[in-house]
């Protein structure tokens, strides 16, 4: 997986390199670059979650069309889990601390937060296959019991991603 921050550091232009000689600028620019890359990583995960939520709605349509209303309850819980994680990712704190803030976010903490976001993006890589399996199972069988293991696997994956976000937020709160 490509690390956006490392790529951004490699692609600095001559003017940016020159500005790094200005006292205090290099640290400021580095933090801003890290925050921007952090935001881009989270936006990629949020977009993936949105795309998968849309696929899940297609599964709901398949189940409804086949008359399998019994299987909708776990699918709806899964959709709520996706929405909850989407909101956690999309509206997460981005690591800015003002001059008078009680909790300061230093470079080491920003690095840890970015590592959590990279981990989150890596975990989101398992979503396409898991959702494809769920959709295939829903199309092949309208049986709620056949869907149960697929829904459980996705719920566990989303829960693991939520734990990653909770740990990330704990670091930013100074924990």
C-alpha positions in Angstrom: 0.0 0.0 0.0 1.3 3.4 -1.0 2.0 5.8 1.9 0.7 9.2 0.9 2.9 11.0 3.4 6.1 9.5 2.0 5.0 10.2 -1.5 4.3 13.8 -0.6 7.7 14.2 0.9 9.4 12.8 -2.2 7.4 15.2 -4.5 8.4 18.4 -2.9 9.2 21.1 -5.3 12.2 23.5 -5.4 10.2 26.3 -3.7 9.1 24.0 -0.9 12.6 22.8 -0.4 13.8 26.4 -0.2 11.2 27.3 2.3 12.4 24.6 4.6 15.4 26.8 5.4 13.1 29.4 7.0 13.3 28.9 10.7 10.1 27.2 12.0 8.6 26.6 8.6 9.8 23.0 8.1 8.1 21.7 11.3 4.9 23.6 10.4 4.9 22.4 6.8 5.6 18.8 7.9 2.7 18.7 10.4 0.4 20.2 7.8 1.5 17.7 5.2 0.9 14.9 7.7 -2.6 16.2 8.5 -3.5 16.5 4.8 -2.3 13.0 4.1 -4.1 11.7 7.2 -7.3 13.3 5.9 -6.9 11.8 2.4 -6.4 8.3 3.9 -9.6 8.7 5.9 -11.5 10.1 2.9 -10.5 7.0 0.9 -11.8 4.7 3.7 -15.1 6.8 4.0 -15.6 6.5 0.2 -15.1 2.8 0.3 -17.6 2.5 3.2 -20.2 4.5 1.2 -19.7 2.4 -1.9 -20.2 -0.8 0.2 -23.2 0.6 1.9 -24.7 1.1 -1.6 -23.9 -2.5 -2.5 -25.5 -3.6 0.8 -28.7 -1.8 -0.3 -28.6 -3.9 -3.5 -28.5 -7.0 -1.3 -31.5 -5.6 0.5 -33.3 -5.2 -2.8 -32.4 -8.8 -3.7 -33.7 -10.2 -0.4 -36.9 -8.1 -0.6 -37.5 -9.2 -4.2 -37.2 -12.9 -3.2 -39.5 -12.4 -0.3 -36.9 -13.1 2.4 -37.8 -10.4 4.9 -36.4 -12.5 7.7 -32.9 -11.9 6.5 -33.3 -8.1 6.5 -32.8 -7.6 10.2 -29.1 -8.6 10.3 -28.5 -6.7 7.0 -30.1 -3.6 8.5 -27.8 -3.9 11.6 -24.8 -4.3 9.2 -25.9 -1.1 7.4 -26.1 0.8 10.8 -22.6 -0.5 11.6 -21.3 0.9 8.3 -23.0 4.2 8.9 -21.5 4.4 12.4 -18.0 3.6 11.2 -18.4 6.1 8.2 -19.3 8.9 10.7 -16.3 8.0 12.9 -13.9 8.0 10.0 -15.3 11.0 8.1 -15.6 13.3 11.1 -12.6 12.2 13.0 -10.3 14.7 14.7 -7.4 15.5 12.3 -4.7 16.1 14.9 -4.7 19.9 15.1 -3.9 21.5 18.4 -4.0 25.2 18.9 -1.6 27.3 21.0 -3.9 27.4 24.0 -5.3 23.9 23.7 -5.0 21.7 26.9 -4.0 18.6 25.0 -1.2 19.2 22.5 -0.6 16.9 19.6 3.1 16.5 18.9 5.0 14.9 15.9 5.2 11.5 17.6 1.5 11.4 18.2 0.7 12.6 14.6 2.9 9.7 13.4 0.9 7.3 15.5 -2.4 8.7 14.3 -1.3 8.4 10.7 -0.2 4.8 11.3 -3.7 4.1 12.6 -5.2 5.6 9.5 -2.9 3.4 7.3 -4.0 0.4 9.3 -7.6 1.4 8.8 -7.1 1.7 5.1 -5.4 -1.7 5.0 -8.3 -3.3 6.9 -10.8 -1.7 4.5 -9.1 -3.7 1.8 -10.9 -6.8 3.0 -14.3 -5.2 2.5 -14.8 -5.7 -1.2 -14.3 -9.5 -1.0 -16.5 -9.8 2.1 -19.3 -7.8 0.5 -19.0 -9.7 -2.8 -19.4 -13.0 -0.9 -22.5 -11.6 0.9 -24.0 -10.4 -2.4 -23.3 -13.8 -4.1 -24.8 -15.7 -1.1 -27.9 -13.4 -1.2 -28.4 -14.0 -4.9 -27.8 -17.7 -4.7 -29.8 -18.4 -1.6 -32.6 -16.5 0.0 -32.0 -18.5 3.2 -31.3 -16.3 6.2 -29.1 -19.0 7.8 -26.8 -19.0 4.7 -26.3 -15.3 5.1 -25.5 -15.4 8.8 -21.8 -16.3 8.6 -21.2 -13.6 5.9 -23.0 -11.0 8.0 -21.1 -12.1 11.1 -17.7 -11.8 9.3 -18.5 -8.3 8.0 -19.8 -7.2 11.4 -16.5 -8.4 13.0 -14.4 -6.6 10.4 -16.4 -3.4 10.9 -16.1 -3.8 14.7 -12.3 -4.2 14.3 -12.1 -1.0 12.2 -14.2 0.8 14.9 -11.7 -0.3 17.6 -8.9 1.1 15.4 -10.7 4.5 15.2 -11.4 4.5 19.0 -7.7 3.9 19.7 -6.8 6.7 17.3 -9.2 9.1 19.1 -7.8 8.1 22.4 -4.3 9.1 21.3 -5.6 12.5 20.1 -7.3 13.1 23.4 -4.0 12.6 25.2 -4.6 9.1 26.4 
